[in-house]
Amino acid sequence: MANQAPLKYVFYIAATPEKVWEGFVSQESNRIIFSGAEFQADMKPGGALAWVGPGPDGKPIAYVHGKVLQAERPKVFQYTFVMGQSDKASRATIELVPETEATKVTVTHDEWAEDDPAYAASADGWPRILSRLKTLLETGKTFKPH
């Protein structure tokens, strides 16, 4: 059976690549974009990363965790992506390219296991996350997640 197709999104954000990079990796913006989740990352190849927040019982759990594959500021951020307690990893690649007054943001989420339950959640989540990041970087505020 074939693996699931890559998810690919292209957004343009009216900010410099440095500012967009900070938007993806800073604790402050992650807290805002992911409703209070803490982004913890060792930003070098092989470094661990996780978005951690309160679980159903109030104890901290990793919503998403993985390893940094590439962190080339402010151009490429690539990491493995494992949702919750799953053992299935996929790969997320964020590429930033300056364009006049904006940054072209290309997100490719690929290398999916065929029955990875994170696929549908990611297909729904990425456009929301990217829209919230764009709004935050361009206006200084954003909208609540659904």
Secondary structure as GFF3:
##gff-version 3
##sequence-region A 1 146
A	DSSP	beta_strand	7	13	.	.	.	ID=ss1
A	DSSP	alpha_helix	17	25	.	.	.	ID=ss2
A	DSSP	alpha_helix	27	33	.	.	.	ID=ss3
A	DSSP	beta_strand	38	41	.	.	.	ID=ss4
A	DSSP	beta_strand	48	54	.	.	.	ID=ss5
A	DSSP	beta_strand	60	72	.	.	.	ID=ss6
A	DSSP	beta_strand	76	83	.	.	.	ID=ss7
A	DSSP	beta_strand	90	99	.	.	.	ID=ss8
A	DSSP	beta_strand	102	110	.	.	.	ID=ss9
A	DSSP	alpha_helix	118	139	.	.	.	ID=ss10
###
